[in-house]
Amino acid sequence: MADTATKKPIQVCFIMLKAYPVFNPEVKKIFGGAEVDFYYLATELAKDKDFQVSCIVADYGQPPVELRQGVTLIRSVNLQENLLLDAWQLWRALRKANAQIYVRELSSLVTVECAAFARLYRRKFVYRTAHTRECDGTYLKQHWFRGRAFVWALRCADTVITQNAEDVEKMLTTTGVSSIVIRGAHFLPPTGSGDERDMILWMARSDSFKRPELFLKLARQMPDKQFTMVCPKATYDDRYDELVEKAKQVENLQFIPGVPFGELDDYFQRAKVFVSTSASEGFPNTYVHACKCGTPILSLKVNPDNFITRYECGMCADDNWDKFVKMLNELLEPETAGFYGQNGRRYVEANHSISKIIAEYKKIFRRIMQDSD
């Protein structure tokens, strides 16, 4: 009994540099699905007294260390181009966290540094993929040095987690690394009545693989429908201003350069259909956002593990434009939209509920700590 009473919590540190605006909505900066992913996991894990949770974030002018929603936020890099300074600031933050387990998502040199730190100090390292290009060899082809360093980091990991079953096979083929699937976690709000739905929604950063220009094409092709595009500027996108100017010329399209994290669900609950024009993804958080708000998905191409069609959460056009337009008209029928929207909600409740997903992570964290005893 004494051992149980004095048992120390497992210390887990998430490394997600651009997550601070999700923790602090007063900071109006860009974040993506990976940041949302770790925000949900970190805040939910922190509710369990058996875990002590921290998160390393970038420098947004906040205090060096602060506590938000039970998570200790540790300030690190200032996201400038000085790689040596950034590397030192990150290393110092990793030491300050002094965690037993370090968890990282997104392929970059940050991931490599985290793996090296964990290996040097004999800590545990867990990696979660953010995109299918990390698994299918695309990242390796695009980045010769970073790609090989990334594979080394994967091989250092105690556990590698992918977002869908197809990526498990791809990763094993391209890197020789075994992985497991854990879906993205979400809190589930009550669904709306449907009466407030008044737009066709597209939401993503302006990355080229998201193909935002195709949503403009869709809006032009259907001038009698109302479209809304929420599109923050992607890092290193030098054509964003051109996209904004083109969007302004589409009369039936509202262009929004970004919304606070707390307002995301409001847009999905107002959407008749959520549209994805991406050429590739892992398992987009926006898909889960749509499903949990009872909004049908229309995907031009991306359909991870064929879930959209298997669970009838919407429709996928297999990159066929004419089919894509036809499907949108079908999904705009209220009865059809209601059918797919309700299926999406049921799918999320069964596969993405935060309570179920966090239990899988706790099991992994406990297992790898037991293996080290």
C-alpha positions as CSV (number, residue, x, y, z in Angstrom):
1,M,0.0,0.0,0.0
2,A,2.9,2.4,0.8
3,D,4.3,1.9,-2.7
4,T,1.0,2.8,-4.3
5,A,0.7,5.9,-2.2
6,T,4.2,7.2,-3.1
7,K,4.1,6.2,-6.7
8,K,5.3,9.1,-8.9
9,P,3.3,10.2,-12.0
10,I,4.7,9.4,-15.4
11,Q,6.2,12.6,-16.9
12,V,5.2,13.1,-20.5
13,C,6.4,16.0,-22.7
14,F,4.8,16.9,-26.0
15,I,6.9,18.9,-28.5
16,M,4.7,21.0,-30.7
17,L,6.2,24.4,-31.3
18,K,3.2,26.2,-32.9
19,A,0.7,24.9,-30.4
20,Y,0.8,27.9,-28.1
21,P,-2.0,29.8,-29.9
22,V,-4.3,26.8,-29.3
23,F,-3.6,26.9,-25.6
24,N,-3.9,30.7,-25.5
25,P,-6.5,32.0,-27.9
26,E,-5.5,35.6,-27.3
27,V,-2.4,34.9,-29.5
28,K,-3.7,35.2,-33.1
29,K,-1.1,33.1,-34.9
30,I,-1.3,30.2,-37.3
31,F,-1.7,26.6,-36.2
32,G,-2.7,23.4,-37.9
33,G,-4.1,19.9,-37.3
34,A,-1.0,18.6,-35.6
35,E,-1.2,21.4,-33.0
36,V,-4.9,20.7,-32.3
37,D,-4.1,17.0,-32.0
38,F,-1.5,17.5,-29.3
39,Y,-3.6,20.1,-27.5
40,Y,-6.4,17.6,-27.1
41,L,-4.0,14.8,-26.0
42,A,-2.0,16.9,-23.6
43,T,-5.0,18.6,-21.8
44,E,-6.9,15.3,-21.5
45,L,-3.8,13.4,-20.2
46,A,-3.2,16.1,-17.6
47,K,-6.6,15.4,-16.0
48,D,-5.1,12.0,-14.8
49,K,-3.1,12.3,-11.6
50,D,-1.0,9.4,-12.8
51,F,0.6,11.7,-15.4
52,Q,2.5,14.9,-15.3
53,V,2.2,16.7,-18.6
54,S,4.3,19.4,-20.3
55,C,4.5,20.8,-23.8
56,I,7.4,22.6,-25.5
57,V,6.2,25.5,-27.6
58,A,7.8,28.3,-29.5
59,D,8.4,31.9,-28.2
60,Y,5.3,34.0,-28.6
61,G,6.3,36.5,-26.0
62,Q,4.8,34.5,-23.1
63,P,6.5,33.7,-19.8
64,P,9.3,31.1,-19.9
65,V,7.1,28.6,-18.0
66,E,3.4,28.8,-17.4
67,L,0.5,26.4,-16.6
68,R,-2.6,26.2,-18.8
69,Q,-5.3,23.6,-18.4
70,G,-3.1,21.5,-16.3
71,V,-0.2,21.4,-18.9
72,T,3.1,23.1,-18.1
73,L,4.1,25.1,-21.2
74,I,7.8,25.6,-21.7
75,R,9.0,28.4,-24.0
76,S,11.7,27.5,-26.5
77,V,12.6,28.7,-30.1
78,N,11.5,32.0,-31.6
79,L,10.9,30.4,-35.0
80,Q,13.5,32.5,-36.7
81,E,15.9,31.2,-39.4
82,N,18.9,30.8,-37.1
83,L,19.0,27.1,-37.0
84,L,21.9,26.9,-34.5
85,L,20.2,29.2,-32.0
86,D,16.9,27.4,-32.4
87,A,18.6,24.0,-31.9
88,W,20.2,25.3,-28.6
89,Q,16.9,26.8,-27.4
90,L,15.1,23.5,-28.1
91,W,17.7,21.4,-26.4
92,R,17.6,23.6,-23.3
93,A,13.8,23.3,-23.2
94,L,14.0,19.5,-23.5
95,R,16.3,19.5,-20.5
96,K,14.0,21.8,-18.6
97,A,11.0,19.5,-19.2
98,N,13.1,16.6,-17.8
99,A,10.4,14.2,-18.9
100,Q,10.5,10.4,-19.0
101,I,8.6,10.3,-22.3
102,Y,8.9,12.8,-25.2
103,V,6.2,12.8,-27.8
104,R,6.5,14.5,-31.2
105,E,4.5,14.9,-34.4
106,L,5.7,16.4,-37.7
107,S,8.8,15.4,-39.7
108,S,11.6,18.0,-39.4
109,L,15.0,18.5,-37.9
110,V,13.1,19.2,-34.6
111,T,12.1,15.5,-34.6
112,V,15.7,14.4,-35.1
113,E,16.9,16.6,-32.3
114,C,14.2,15.2,-30.0
115,A,15.2,11.6,-30.9
116,A,18.9,12.4,-30.3
117,F,18.1,14.0,-26.9
118,A,16.0,11.0,-25.8
119,R,18.7,8.6,-26.9
120,L,21.5,10.5,-25.2
121,Y,19.7,10.9,-21.9
122,R,18.0,7.4,-22.1
123,R,14.5,8.8,-22.2
124,K,11.6,7.3,-24.1
125,F,10.5,8.7,-27.5
126,V,7.2,8.4,-29.2
127,Y,6.5,9.7,-32.7
128,R,3.1,10.2,-34.4
129,T,3.0,10.9,-38.1
130,A,1.3,14.0,-39.4
131,H,0.9,13.2,-43.1
132,T,1.0,10.2,-45.4
133,R,4.1,11.7,-47.2
134,E,6.1,10.7,-44.1
135,C,5.2,7.1,-44.7
136,D,5.1,6.6,-48.5
137,G,8.6,7.8,-49.3
138,T,7.6,11.3,-50.5
139,Y,9.4,13.1,-47.7
140,L,12.5,11.0,-48.2
141,K,12.6,11.9,-51.9
142,Q,12.1,15.6,-51.3
143,H,14.7,15.9,-48.6
144,W,17.8,13.8,-49.0
145,F,19.6,14.7,-45.8
146,R,16.6,15.5,-43.6
147,G,14.8,12.5,-44.9
148,R,17.5,10.1,-43.8
149,A,17.9,11.8,-40.5
150,F,14.1,11.5,-40.0
151,V,14.3,7.7,-40.7
152,W,17.0,7.5,-38.1
153,A,14.7,9.2,-35.6
154,L,11.9,6.8,-36.4
155,R,14.2,3.9,-35.7
156,C,15.1,5.4,-32.4
157,A,11.5,5.7,-31.3
158,D,10.0,3.3,-28.7
159,T,6.7,3.6,-30.5
160,V,5.6,5.0,-33.9
161,I,2.0,5.9,-34.4
162,T,0.3,6.5,-37.8
163,Q,-3.1,8.0,-38.5
164,N,-4.4,5.2,-40.8
165,A,-3.8,1.5,-41.6
166,E,-2.6,2.3,-45.1
167,D,0.3,4.3,-43.7
168,V,1.3,1.4,-41.5
169,E,2.1,-0.6,-44.6
170,K,3.7,2.3,-46.5
171,M,6.0,3.1,-43.6
172,L,7.1,-0.5,-43.2
173,T,7.9,-0.7,-46.9
174,T,9.8,2.6,-47.2
175,T,11.6,2.8,-43.9
176,G,11.4,-0.7,-42.3
177,V,9.8,0.8,-39.2
178,S,6.8,-0.9,-37.6
179,S,4.0,1.3,-36.4
180,I,0.5,1.2,-35.0
181,V,-2.7,3.1,-35.8
182,I,-4.3,5.5,-33.3
183,R,-7.0,7.9,-34.7
184,G,-7.0,11.6,-34.0
185,A,-8.8,12.5,-30.7
186,H,-11.6,15.1,-30.4
187,F,-14.1,16.4,-27.8
188,L,-17.6,15.9,-29.2
189,P,-19.9,19.0,-28.9
190,P,-23.7,18.6,-29.2
191,T,-24.8,18.8,-32.9
192,G,-26.9,21.7,-34.2
193,S,-30.4,21.6,-35.5
194,G,-29.3,22.0,-39.1
195,D,-31.4,25.2,-39.6
196,E,-28.3,27.4,-39.2
197,R,-26.4,25.8,-42.1
198,D,-25.8,28.4,-44.8
199,M,-22.5,27.7,-46.6
200,I,-20.2,25.3,-48.4
201,L,-17.0,25.2,-46.3
202,W,-13.3,24.8,-47.1
203,M,-10.8,25.0,-44.3
204,A,-7.0,24.5,-44.4
205,R,-3.7,26.3,-44.7
206,S,-2.6,27.4,-48.1
207,D,-0.1,24.6,-48.7
208,S,0.1,23.6,-52.3
209,F,-0.9,20.0,-51.7
210,K,-4.2,21.3,-50.3
211,R,-5.0,22.7,-53.8
212,P,-6.9,25.8,-52.6
213,E,-7.3,27.1,-56.1
214,L,-9.6,24.2,-56.9
215,F,-12.1,25.5,-54.3
216,L,-12.1,28.9,-56.1
217,K,-12.8,27.0,-59.4
218,L,-15.7,25.1,-57.7
219,A,-17.2,28.4,-56.4
220,R,-17.0,30.0,-59.9
221,Q,-18.7,27.0,-61.4
222,M,-21.6,27.2,-59.0
223,P,-22.4,31.0,-58.8
224,D,-25.8,30.4,-57.2
225,K,-24.3,28.8,-54.1
226,Q,-22.5,30.4,-51.1
227,F,-18.9,29.3,-50.4
228,T,-16.7,30.1,-47.4
229,M,-12.9,29.6,-47.4
230,V,-10.9,29.7,-44.2
231,C,-7.3,29.7,-45.3
232,P,-4.4,30.9,-43.2
233,K,-1.1,31.4,-44.9
234,A,1.1,28.3,-44.9
235,T,4.8,28.7,-43.9
236,Y,7.0,29.7,-46.8
237,D,4.0,30.2,-49.1
238,D,5.1,33.0,-51.5
239,R,1.9,32.9,-53.5
240,Y,-0.6,33.5,-50.7
241,D,-1.3,37.2,-51.7
242,E,-2.1,36.0,-55.2
243,L,-4.5,33.5,-53.9
244,V,-6.2,36.1,-51.7
245,E,-6.6,38.5,-54.7
246,K,-8.2,35.7,-56.8
247,A,-10.5,34.8,-54.0
248,K,-11.7,38.4,-53.8
249,Q,-12.8,38.3,-57.4
250,V,-15.2,35.4,-56.7
251,E,-18.5,37.1,-55.7
252,N,-20.1,34.1,-54.0
253,L,-17.1,33.3,-51.9
254,Q,-16.2,34.7,-48.5
255,F,-12.5,34.5,-47.8
256,I,-11.3,34.4,-44.2
257,P,-7.5,34.3,-43.5
258,G,-8.0,32.4,-40.2
259,V,-10.2,31.9,-37.2
260,P,-9.5,31.4,-33.5
261,F,-9.3,27.8,-32.3
262,G,-12.4,28.2,-30.1
263,E,-14.5,29.2,-33.2
264,L,-13.7,26.3,-35.5
265,D,-16.7,24.2,-34.6
266,D,-19.0,27.2,-35.2
267,Y,-18.0,27.1,-38.9
268,F,-18.4,23.4,-39.3
269,Q,-21.8,23.6,-37.6
270,R,-22.9,26.3,-40.1
271,A,-21.6,24.3,-43.1
272,K,-24.0,22.3,-45.4
273,V,-21.0,20.4,-46.7
274,F,-17.3,20.4,-45.9
275,V,-15.1,20.2,-49.0
276,S,-11.6,18.9,-49.3
277,T,-9.5,19.4,-52.4
278,S,-6.2,18.0,-51.0
279,A,-4.0,15.8,-53.2
280,S,-2.7,13.9,-50.1
281,E,-3.1,13.9,-46.3
282,G,-2.7,11.6,-43.3
283,F,-6.0,11.8,-41.6
284,P,-7.1,15.4,-41.6
285,N,-8.4,16.9,-38.4
286,T,-10.9,18.8,-40.5
287,Y,-12.6,15.5,-41.5
288,V,-13.1,14.7,-37.8
289,H,-14.3,18.3,-37.1
290,A,-16.9,17.9,-39.9
291,C,-18.1,14.5,-38.7
292,K,-18.4,15.5,-35.1
293,C,-20.6,18.5,-36.1
294,G,-22.8,16.3,-38.3
295,T,-21.5,17.9,-41.5
296,P,-21.1,15.6,-44.6
297,I,-17.6,15.5,-46.3
298,L,-17.0,15.9,-50.0
299,S,-13.5,14.9,-50.9
300,L,-12.0,15.4,-54.3
301,K,-9.3,12.7,-53.7
302,V,-8.3,12.0,-50.1
303,N,-10.1,9.1,-48.4
304,P,-7.8,7.5,-45.7
305,D,-8.6,3.8,-45.2
306,N,-11.7,4.4,-47.4
307,F,-13.5,5.6,-44.3
308,I,-15.7,8.2,-46.0
309,T,-17.4,5.6,-48.2
310,R,-17.1,2.7,-45.8
311,Y,-18.9,4.6,-43.0
312,E,-21.0,6.7,-45.4
313,C,-19.7,10.0,-43.9
314,G,-19.8,11.7,-47.3
315,M,-18.6,11.2,-50.8
316,C,-15.2,10.9,-52.5
317,A,-14.8,11.7,-56.2
318,D,-11.5,9.8,-56.8
319,D,-10.0,13.0,-58.3
320,N,-12.6,13.2,-61.0
321,W,-13.8,16.8,-61.3
322,D,-17.1,16.2,-63.0
323,K,-18.0,13.6,-60.4
324,F,-16.9,16.0,-57.7
325,V,-19.4,18.7,-58.9
326,K,-22.2,16.2,-59.3
327,M,-21.6,14.8,-55.7
328,L,-21.7,18.3,-54.3
329,N,-25.2,18.9,-55.8
330,E,-26.3,15.6,-54.3
331,L,-24.9,16.4,-50.8
332,L,-26.7,19.8,-50.8
333,E,-30.1,18.0,-50.8
334,P,-31.2,18.2,-47.1
335,E,-32.2,14.6,-46.7
336,T,-28.9,13.4,-48.3
337,A,-26.9,15.7,-46.1
338,G,-28.7,14.6,-43.0
339,F,-28.1,11.0,-43.8
340,Y,-24.3,11.4,-44.3
341,G,-24.0,13.9,-41.5
342,Q,-25.6,11.6,-38.9
343,N,-23.4,8.7,-40.1
344,G,-20.3,10.9,-39.6
345,R,-21.3,11.7,-36.1
346,R,-21.8,8.0,-35.3
347,Y,-18.4,7.3,-36.8
348,V,-16.6,9.9,-34.7
349,E,-18.3,8.7,-31.5
350,A,-17.1,5.2,-32.2
351,N,-13.6,6.0,-33.4
352,H,-12.4,9.5,-32.3
353,S,-13.8,10.2,-28.9
354,I,-11.1,11.7,-26.6
355,S,-11.9,9.3,-23.8
356,K,-11.3,6.3,-26.0
357,I,-8.2,7.6,-27.7
358,I,-6.4,8.9,-24.5
359,A,-6.9,5.4,-23.0
360,E,-4.8,4.0,-25.9
361,Y,-2.0,6.5,-25.3
362,K,-2.0,5.8,-21.5
363,K,-1.6,2.1,-22.3
364,I,1.4,2.9,-24.5
365,F,3.0,5.2,-22.0
366,R,2.6,2.7,-19.2
367,R,3.9,-0.2,-21.3
368,I,7.1,1.5,-22.4
369,M,7.8,2.6,-18.9
370,Q,7.3,-0.9,-17.6
371,D,9.7,-2.2,-20.3
372,S,12.4,0.1,-19.0
373,D,12.1,-1.2,-15.4
